[in-house]
Amino acid sequence: MDFILDKIETKVELFEAWDLAVLERIIGEAVDRNKALMLDVHSISHQAVYHPQRNGMLYTAAVHFKLK
């Protein structure tokens, strides 16, 4: 059995939440997790959209991580 150890150089993660504070907490946890892989935040893109059935806002974010 062969093991190949390659570095992850870039990674994009997508997140969504019904509350902005929850989305911030989720992104913070992802940043901490990716620090162990030696990945830093390169950029964050976010969007909010009104959801009529739920009668509230849905917050989404895309976080791009890159190797230090």
PyMOL commands that set and color helices and strands:
alter all, ss='L'
color gray80, all
select helices_A, chain A and resi 20-35
alter helices_A, ss='H'
color red, helices_A
select strands_A, chain A and resi 10-17+39-51+56-67
alter strands_A, ss='S'
color yellow, strands_A
deselect
rebuild
show_as cartoon
